[in-house]
Amino acid sequence: MKVRNAIKKVKSYFAKQGIEIDVQLVGHRWTFEHNGYVGSFLANGACTDEDQMDREAHNFHVRAVNDHSDLMTDYHAGSFRDNITQVCQSLLPPPPKFPAGSLVRGKQNKRANRQGFAGKVGLVMPNSSNGYARVAWTGETQPKWGWATFPERDLELVS
């Protein structure tokens, strides 16, 4: 992915959530900040500032604002991601597919059958995030450790 496309993707991802984000060149890294975290990436190859837009983006990284690497102690702040979408989602998780209070049913797929929730109907509880939904299945009592989470891709909305 080209640097200009990575910048466009970052801005459009945050704009969908109603947040305006500024991507700027700091040193050799393109950086953007949200909610106390910094996402960054590099342009491939040594080049001038004008030439960087046509280079490939790589080395996607996430760290806290006040957390910096210290090479003298071999401390490397933050973590690396595979692509710019993962960086954006770690700074601002996407909204849940099923909001709290939605009535869902387990799909008839291999994983749902294996885990035993295929065809069951339940209510989505609060605190669902990152592609998983906490579901209270009908006819079952809440376990002492709380309701389990299930992948959103294995659930369908009951209409």
Secondary structure, 3 states (H helix, E strand, C coil): CEHHHHHHHHHHHHHHCCCCCCCEEECCEEEEEECCEEEEEEECCCCCCCHHHHCEEEEEEEEECCCCCECCCCECCCEEECCHHHHHHHHCCCCCCCCCCCEEEECCCHHHHHHCCCCCEEEECCCCECCEEEEEECCCCCCCCCCCEEEHHHEEECC
